[in-house]
């Protein structure tokens, strides 16, 4: 069965590892993520942004595919609505059966962020659905979400403690120097800030923008309290690279099964590597 992320993340928090969350885009990427997790006996979170869930695949298809995966494999599998900003869309997908969601109201000032997150939490908790929120602003781009570098804002530890207390949110994504998309140089993470947040916040902490961060930095962040790491951009790059290389070598190929397979082989390598990191 499809799980919520709650027990997965609390177990990771107790035992000092992180659960990887991979942003899938279609049936094939979902398949390779869960199959690789099964091979490695790892819990896994299958995540989808609004452009995937709402605009591309459709929430009913995504949920049905995840249910097949969850019934097929005996590892913890969760499906997660990632970076949703529309409260009504989240409620609709909760009604459809999604058990984990992120409401991203981080673009708003503190009080408005709390107000929006609390509305989602109050609704979601009626149905035992887990809610993640974000405090602070990550720069960069992920699908339709764009935050200019000048608007990036780090998470304040005292604000984080108040935010969690007032919203009753289940997990918190924090801004400590990561960004969505690709980095222009090596990211500089404020790991001391992470430790300060961990000291005053009891819920699991989430690291967004995992693509492109050196593995050693991710592992240090996990050691300091991160329980979930999100990967999106590098998974797309791996898939596209595999497809492009295949079509270069086979320019007349018209069978999507063949070139998609080449892309999925690259995704598998990437997923395996990041599971080991986490």
RAVENQUI-V234533 format. One record per pair of residues at least 12 apart in sequence whose C-alpha atoms are under 10 Angstrom apart, sorted by the first residue. I is the first residue (numbers start at 1). GAP is how many residues later the second one is. If there is no record, write none. Layout:
BEGIN
I;GAP
I;GAP
END
This chain:
BEGIN
1;65
1;66
1;67
1;68
1;69
1;70
1;71
1;72
1;73
1;74
1;75
1;76
1;77
2;61
2;64
2;65
2;66
2;67
2;68
2;69
2;74
2;75
2;76
2;77
2;95
2;96
2;97
2;98
3;42
3;64
3;67
3;73
3;74
3;75
3;76
3;77
3;95
3;96
3;97
3;126
3;127
4;41
4;72
4;73
4;74
4;75
4;76
4;94
4;95
4;96
4;97
4;124
4;125
4;126
4;127
5;14
5;38
5;39
5;40
5;71
5;72
5;73
5;74
5;75
5;94
5;95
5;96
5;124
5;125
5;126
5;127
5;165
5;166
5;223
6;72
6;93
6;94
6;122
6;123
6;124
6;125
6;126
6;164
6;165
6;197
6;198
7;69
7;123
8;35
8;36
8;37
8;68
8;69
8;70
8;219
8;220
9;34
9;161
9;162
9;194
9;195
9;196
9;197
9;217
9;218
9;219
10;160
10;161
10;193
10;194
10;217
11;193
11;216
12;31
12;192
12;210
12;213
12;214
12;215
12;216
12;266
13;189
13;190
13;191
13;192
13;209
13;210
13;212
13;213
13;214
13;215
14;190
14;211
14;213
15;212
16;206
16;207
16;208
16;209
16;210
16;211
16;262
17;202
17;204
17;205
17;206
17;208
17;209
17;210
17;211
17;260
17;261
18;25
18;26
18;186
18;187
18;188
18;189
18;200
18;201
18;203
18;204
18;205
18;207
18;208
18;209
18;210
18;211
18;257
18;259
18;260
19;23
19;24
19;25
19;26
19;187
19;203
19;207
19;208
19;209
19;210
19;211
19;255
19;256
19;259
20;17
20;22
20;23
20;24
20;25
20;26
20;27
20;186
20;187
20;190
20;207
20;208
20;209
20;210
20;211
20;251
20;254
20;255
20;256
20;257
20;258
21;12
21;22
21;23
21;24
21;25
21;26
21;27
21;57
21;58
21;59
21;61
21;185
21;186
21;187
21;189
21;207
21;208
21;209
21;210
21;211
21;250
21;253
21;254
22;12
22;22
22;23
22;24
22;25
22;26
22;57
22;58
22;188
22;207
22;208
22;209
22;210
22;211
22;212
22;213
22;249
22;252
23;22
23;23
23;24
23;25
23;26
23;29
23;56
23;57
23;58
23;59
23;207
23;208
23;209
23;210
23;211
23;212
23;213
24;21
24;22
24;23
24;24
24;25
24;28
24;29
24;38
24;207
24;208
24;211
24;212
25;21
25;22
25;23
25;24
25;26
25;27
25;28
25;31
25;32
25;37
25;207
25;210
25;211
26;22
26;26
26;27
26;30
26;31
26;32
26;35
26;36
26;39
27;30
27;34
27;35
27;38
27;39
28;229
28;232
28;233
28;235
28;236
29;17
29;206
29;207
29;210
29;231
29;234
29;235
29;238
29;239
30;16
30;17
30;18
30;32
30;35
30;36
30;39
31;34
31;35
31;37
31;38
31;233
31;237
32;232
32;233
32;234
32;235
32;236
32;237
32;239
33;12
33;13
33;202
33;231
33;234
33;235
33;237
33;238
33;239
34;12
34;32
34;35
34;36
34;38
34;39
34;41
34;42
34;43
34;234
34;237
35;34
35;37
35;38
35;233
35;236
36;231
36;232
36;233
36;234
36;235
36;236
36;239
37;36
37;38
37;39
37;40
37;231
37;234
37;235
37;238
38;34
38;35
38;36
38;37
38;38
38;39
39;34
39;36
39;233
40;35
40;232
40;235
40;236
41;32
41;33
41;34
41;35
41;234
42;33
42;34
42;35
42;230
42;233
42;234
42;236
43;31
43;32
43;33
43;34
43;35
43;232
44;31
44;32
44;33
44;34
44;35
44;184
44;231
45;31
45;32
45;33
45;34
45;35
45;55
45;183
45;184
45;185
46;16
46;20
46;31
46;32
46;33
46;34
46;35
46;36
46;184
47;15
47;31
47;32
47;33
47;34
47;35
47;36
47;53
47;54
47;55
47;183
47;184
47;185
48;14
48;31
48;32
48;33
48;34
48;35
48;36
48;53
48;184
49;31
49;32
49;33
49;34
49;35
49;36
49;53
49;93
49;94
49;95
49;96
49;183
50;31
50;32
50;33
50;34
50;35
50;36
50;39
50;40
50;93
50;94
50;95
51;32
51;33
51;91
51;92
51;93
51;94
52;29
52;30
52;91
53;28
53;29
53;31
53;40
54;35
54;39
59;22
59;33
59;34
59;37
59;38
59;39
60;33
60;36
60;37
60;38
62;17
62;36
63;16
63;17
63;30
63;33
63;34
63;35
64;33
66;12
66;13
67;12
78;20
78;21
78;22
79;18
79;19
79;20
79;21
79;22
80;18
80;19
80;20
80;21
80;22
80;50
80;51
80;52
81;12
81;13
81;17
81;18
81;19
81;20
81;21
81;22
81;50
81;51
82;18
82;19
82;20
82;21
82;22
82;50
82;51
82;148
83;18
83;19
83;20
83;21
83;22
83;23
83;49
83;50
83;51
83;59
83;60
83;61
83;62
84;17
84;18
84;19
84;20
84;21
84;49
84;61
85;17
85;18
85;19
85;20
85;21
85;22
85;31
85;32
85;60
86;17
86;18
86;19
86;30
86;34
87;16
87;17
87;18
87;29
87;30
87;32
87;33
87;36
88;32
90;12
90;13
90;30
90;33
90;34
91;29
91;32
91;33
94;29
94;30
94;33
94;34
94;35
95;29
95;32
97;30
97;32
98;26
98;29
98;31
98;32
99;25
99;26
99;28
99;29
99;30
99;31
99;32
100;24
100;28
100;29
100;30
100;31
100;32
100;70
101;19
101;20
101;23
101;28
101;29
101;30
101;31
101;32
102;15
102;18
102;19
102;28
102;29
102;30
102;31
102;32
102;67
102;68
102;69
102;70
102;71
103;13
103;14
103;15
103;16
103;17
103;18
103;28
103;29
103;30
103;31
103;66
104;12
104;13
104;28
104;29
104;30
104;31
104;33
104;41
104;69
105;12
105;28
105;29
105;30
105;31
105;32
106;27
106;28
106;29
106;30
106;31
106;32
106;47
106;67
106;68
107;27
107;28
107;29
107;30
107;31
107;40
107;44
107;45
107;46
108;27
108;28
108;29
109;26
109;27
110;25
110;26
110;49
110;53
111;52
113;20
113;21
113;22
113;50
113;54
114;19
114;21
114;48
114;49
114;50
114;52
114;53
114;54
114;55
115;51
115;52
116;17
116;51
117;14
117;15
117;16
117;17
117;46
117;47
117;49
117;50
117;51
117;52
118;13
118;15
118;45
118;46
118;48
118;49
118;50
118;51
119;48
120;12
120;13
120;47
120;49
121;12
121;46
121;47
121;48
121;49
122;45
122;46
122;47
125;43
125;44
125;45
129;41
130;39
130;40
130;41
131;37
131;38
131;39
131;40
131;41
132;37
132;38
132;39
132;40
132;41
132;71
132;72
132;73
132;74
133;30
133;31
133;34
133;36
133;37
133;38
133;39
133;40
133;41
133;73
134;21
134;26
134;29
134;35
134;37
134;38
134;39
134;40
134;41
134;71
134;72
134;73
134;74
135;18
135;19
135;20
135;21
135;22
135;24
135;25
135;28
135;29
135;37
135;38
135;39
135;40
136;15
136;16
136;17
136;18
136;19
136;20
136;23
136;24
136;37
136;38
136;39
136;40
137;12
137;14
137;15
137;16
137;17
137;18
137;36
137;37
137;38
137;39
137;40
137;41
137;42
138;13
138;14
138;15
138;16
138;17
138;35
138;36
138;37
138;38
138;39
138;40
138;41
138;42
138;70
138;71
139;12
139;13
139;14
139;36
139;38
139;39
139;40
139;41
139;42
139;44
139;70
140;12
140;38
140;39
140;40
140;41
140;42
140;43
140;69
141;38
141;39
141;40
141;41
141;68
141;92
142;37
142;38
142;39
142;40
142;67
142;90
142;91
143;37
143;38
143;89
143;90
145;35
146;34
146;35
147;32
147;33
149;30
152;23
152;24
152;25
152;26
152;27
153;21
153;22
153;23
153;24
154;20
154;21
154;22
154;23
154;24
154;36
154;39
155;18
155;19
155;20
155;21
155;22
155;38
155;39
155;42
156;18
156;19
156;20
156;37
156;38
156;40
156;41
157;17
157;36
157;37
157;38
157;39
157;40
157;41
157;42
157;43
157;44
158;38
158;39
158;42
158;43
159;38
159;41
159;42
160;12
160;13
160;14
160;37
160;38
160;40
160;41
161;36
161;37
161;38
161;39
161;40
161;41
161;42
162;38
162;39
163;38
164;36
164;37
164;38
164;39
165;36
165;37
165;38
168;35
169;34
169;35
170;32
170;33
170;34
170;35
171;30
171;31
171;32
171;33
171;34
171;35
171;56
171;57
172;29
172;30
172;31
172;32
172;33
172;34
172;35
172;54
172;55
172;56
173;31
173;32
173;33
173;34
173;35
173;53
173;55
173;56
173;57
174;19
174;20
174;23
174;31
174;32
174;33
174;34
174;52
175;14
175;15
175;18
175;19
175;31
175;32
175;33
175;34
176;12
176;13
176;14
176;15
176;16
176;17
176;18
176;31
176;32
176;45
177;12
177;13
177;14
177;16
177;30
177;31
177;32
178;12
178;29
178;30
178;31
178;32
178;33
178;34
178;35
179;28
179;29
179;30
179;31
179;32
179;33
179;34
180;28
180;29
180;30
180;31
180;32
180;50
180;51
180;52
180;53
181;28
181;29
181;30
181;31
181;50
181;51
181;52
181;53
182;27
182;28
182;29
182;30
182;31
182;51
182;52
183;26
183;28
183;29
183;30
184;28
185;27
186;26
186;27
186;28
187;25
187;26
187;27
187;30
188;25
188;29
189;24
189;28
189;29
189;32
190;31
191;26
191;29
191;30
191;33
192;29
192;32
193;31
194;27
194;28
194;30
194;31
194;32
195;26
195;28
195;29
195;30
195;31
196;28
197;27
197;28
198;26
198;27
198;28
199;25
199;26
202;23
203;22
203;24
204;21
204;22
204;23
204;24
205;16
205;17
205;19
205;20
205;21
205;22
205;23
205;24
206;15
206;16
206;19
206;20
206;21
206;22
206;23
206;24
207;14
207;15
207;18
207;19
207;20
207;21
207;22
207;23
207;24
208;20
208;21
208;22
208;23
208;24
209;20
209;21
209;22
209;23
209;24
209;25
210;18
210;19
210;20
210;21
210;22
210;23
210;24
210;64
211;18
211;19
211;20
211;21
211;22
211;23
211;24
211;63
212;19
212;21
212;22
214;63
215;58
215;59
215;61
215;62
215;63
216;61
218;56
218;59
218;60
219;58
219;59
222;55
222;56
226;52
227;51
228;50
229;45
229;46
229;48
229;49
231;39
231;40
231;43
234;33
234;36
234;37
235;28
235;29
235;31
235;32
235;33
235;34
235;35
235;36
236;27
236;30
236;31
237;26
237;29
237;30
237;33
238;24
238;25
238;26
238;27
238;28
238;29
238;30
238;31
238;32
238;33
239;20
239;21
239;22
239;23
239;24
239;25
239;26
239;27
239;28
239;29
239;31
240;19
240;20
240;22
240;23
240;24
240;26
240;27
241;21
241;22
241;23
241;25
241;26
242;17
242;18
242;19
242;20
242;21
242;22
242;23
242;24
242;25
243;13
243;15
243;16
243;17
243;18
243;19
243;20
243;21
243;22
243;23
244;15
244;16
244;18
244;19
245;14
245;17
245;18
246;12
246;13
246;14
246;15
246;16
246;17
247;12
247;15
END
